[in-house]
Amino acid sequence: MSSQETADIFDKSMRALIEHLLVVMETKEKLELFVGVTNPVVKYLRKYRSIYEKTSNDPLEHINYIKPWYNKLRRKILQGGDQWLLDETVYIQYGAGTSGEKKAKEYRIMLSTIYNAAVTMRDKKEKQLEGCPDEDWEKAYELNYPDIILLHIYRILTIVADNEEDRKKLQEHVRTLEEELQIEQGEAPKSGGLDGIVGAATQMISRLGIKPPAGQRMPTDKEVTGLFESVFKNGKTQEAITQLVSGVQNSKDVPELMENLLKGFKENNLTETITEALSQTALSAEMSAQQSSQQ
């Protein structure tokens, strides 16, 4: 394999890993209603993506930021599985081992943190799906989030590994994950992106007692991000949530927290506020769709 082919494979896998990690964290944030709140893990990941793009003429530079922890955890990693990623603090730090490492401390991919978040989402989704038909399980992309992360990491490590024996073992793990994800060798797995968010949003709205008007269509995947942003950037929504948070932050224990939370929902008319914002967003989306169909 030529150096250019090696660089191309590494670059493809790195880009796929970064984009999938963003999908995982964005899904996590929206499920937890942290829209508009900057999570440092996401902030660092986006900064790393930015610096990766700027150094894309030499993607193999980033092997230098992976190799130290690979060498440290090599035996555990070669055994396969994910225990090493669950137990250890693993991250890709831009500039690691160089004089510029301190200045670049926010250019970081926090692999173990995001992987643990993906495992938590998967486990919660499995519990939610108990007793549900097979088609619901098949649509739940969150179930595959951890395996997709592992697949991208192991593909990257087949390039990072120094000796052929290590590469063979890593490639075996890659093939195992590809089989579990039911994809062809070298194929890109589907992250699912926002599909899971639509279902979660529907469940959340239902729990809040909000019933969409009869015949109202659900937003498409491309519209979901705009939906959440529009709802939670709405002035009334922001004010209501701010008042809600203010009312619960001094709670002394969990029972008091829950009591203040329910009280805040009622006093701040949060259900009605979200309903209004959703209606405005859905109406805008419907009008946009009609205009597109007329063109």
N, C-alpha and C positions, 0 to 999 in steps of 0.2 A: 504494500500500500504506500503510495507516494505521500509526501508531507502535505501536499495540497488536499488530497483525499482525507487524510487524518484531520486536518484543520476543518474541512467541510463537515465531517461527521460530528466532531466535537462542537462546532458552532451550532449545528442543527439541534443537537441534544441540549445544549445550554439554553438556547432560545426557548425550546419546548418546556424545559424545566421552569424557567423564570415565568413564562406565561401561565403555566398550570398553577404555580404557587400563588400567582396573583388571583387566579380564579378561586382557589381555595380560600384565600383571605377575604376576598370581596364577598364571597358567599357567606362566610362566617360573620362578617360585619353586618350584612343586610339581614341575616337571620336574627341577629342580636339587636337590630335597630340602631347600630352605631353609624348611621348615615351622617356624613358631615363631620364626624370626629376622626381626626388623624391618628391612626394607630402607628406607633413607631416601627413596628415590624414591617408594615406595608410601606411606610415612608422610606425605610432603609432599602427595601426590596426594589422600589421604584428608582431610587437613586443608583442602585447597582445596575439596574437595567439601562439607565441613562449612560453610565460610564462604560458599560459593555458595548453599547452602540457606538460610542466615540472611539473605542479601541477595537472595533470589529475587523480592522485590517490585519490584526494579529490576534485572533481568538485564543490561540494556544498559550498566550501570556497568562491566561486565567488558570491554567493547570498549576502554576506556581502557588496559587492561593487555595488549591484543593489538596495538593500532594502532602502537605504537612499533617493534616488530620487523617488522610488516608493511610499514611505510613504508621501513624500512631495507633490507629484502630484496625489495621490491615487484617489481623487474624480473625477478629470478630466479624468484619465485613465479608471476608471470604467464606465464612460459615453460612452466609445467607441469612434470610429473615430480616427482621427490623429491630431486634432488641438493642443493637448498638446505637440506632438512631433514637430510640425511645429513652435510653438510659444516659446517653452522653450529650454534652452540649456541643453541637456541630454547626458550624456556620462557614460560609465562604466570605472572607474578608478581602476586599480589594486593597492591594498594596501590602498584603501581609508579608512580613519579613523584609520590608524595605524602609527607607528613611521617611517615606510619605504615609506610613500606616496610620499614625496618630491623626493626621489631617483628614484621612479618608475613613475614619471610624464609622461614619453613618452610611458608607457604601458597603452594605453587608446583606447577605442572604442567610437568614436565620433558619437553617434547614430543620433542625430538631424541633424548634418551637412551632413551625408551621406544620410539620409532620404530625406532631402530637395533636394539634388542632384538627387536622384531617381525620385522625383516628377517633377523636371525640365526636366529630360530626357523623362519621360512619356508624359508630356504636349507637348514637341517639336515633339515627335514621332506621337502623335495624329494629329497635324497640318500637318505633312509630309504625313500622310496617308489619308487625306481628299480626297474623290473621288476615292480611290483605292479599288480594289476588296477585298472581305472578306478574301481570303486566305492570302493576305498581312498583314491584321490585326492579323490573327491567328499566323503568324510567328514572330510577333513583341513582343519579350519577355520583352522589356523595359516597355511595358504597364502594366506588372504585378509586376515590381520591388518594388514599394511602398507597395503593398498589401502583398507581400512575406515577406518584412521586418517586417511589423506589425504582421503577423501571427507568425513568430518566436519569436518576443518580447512577444506577448500575451501568447504563449505557455510557455515561460520561467516564466512569471509573475504568471501563475497558480501554480507554485512551490514556488515562492517567497512570495506570499500572505499568511498572517498568519491565516486568518479565513475562514471558509467554505463558508460563504456568498459571500465574495470577489472572491473566487475561482469559484463559480458558475457563477457569472457575467462575469468573464474573460473567462470561458469556452464557454459561449454564444457568446462572440466576436470571439473566435477561430472558432467556428462552422460557424458563419456568413462568415468569411474570407475564410474558406475551401469551402463553397458553391460558393462564388464569384469566387474562383480560380478553381472551378469544380474538386476538389480532394476529396478523401475519408477521413474519420476521422483519423487523425494521419499520413496521407500520406505526403511524402516529395514533395513539389512543385518543378517544373522544373524552375531553374533560367534562362535557356537558354544560359547562359555563353557567348560564342563568336559568336553565330548566328547573333546577331544584328550588330556585328562589320563587318562581311563580307558584309552585305548590305550597311552599312555606307561607308566602304572602296570603294565599287563599285561606289557609288554615288559620293564620293570625287574624285576618279580617273576620272570619266566622266566629272565632272565640271572642272577639270584641262585640259581637252581636250585630255586625254590619252585614246586611244582605244586599248584594249587587242587584240593580234593577233587572227585571226579566229581559232576557235577550241581550244583555250587555256582554260583549266579548271580552275575554281576558287579553291583556297586552301581549304582543309577540316578544320573543327573546330580545330583539333589538330595542324594544321600547321599555323593557323592565328597568334598566338603569335610569333612564329618564323619568320613569314613574316614581321610583323611590326618591330621586333627587328633587323632583318637583314637589312631592308631598312634604318632604322634610325640610325643604328650603322655603316652603310657604311661610309667610310671616306669622300667621295665626298659629300654625302648627309649632313653629319654633317657640313662640311665646308660651303656648300651653305646656310644651315639654319642659321648658325652663322652669315654669312655676311648679310643675310636677316634681322635678328633680329637687328643687329647693325645699319642697315640702317633706321629702323623704330622707334627705341627707343627714338629718340629726336623729334618725331613729336609733334607739338603743339596742334593739334586738330584732330577730327575724319576724316575730308576730307583730311588733309595732311597725316594722317596715311594710309588711303586707297590708296592715290596716291603713297606714298613711298613703300607700300606693293606690288602694281602691278608693280612698277618700279623694285623693288628688284627681283620679280619673273623672269622678263625678263633678267635683267643684270646678275643674278647668274645662269641662265639656270636651274632653279629649276625643271621645268616640265621635261626637258630632263634627269636631274640627277635622279629623282625619277623613271622615265620610265626605265632607265638603271638598277637601283637597283632592281626594280620589276622583270625585265626580268631575272636577275641573280638569284634571289630568286626562281622564278617560275621554272627556268631551273633546279636548284638544287633539288627542290621538285619533279619534274618530273623524274629526274634520280633516286632519292631515291625510288620513287614509282615503277619504272621499276625493280630496283634491288630487291625490296621486292617481287614483283610478280614472279620473276625468282627463288626465294628461295623455 
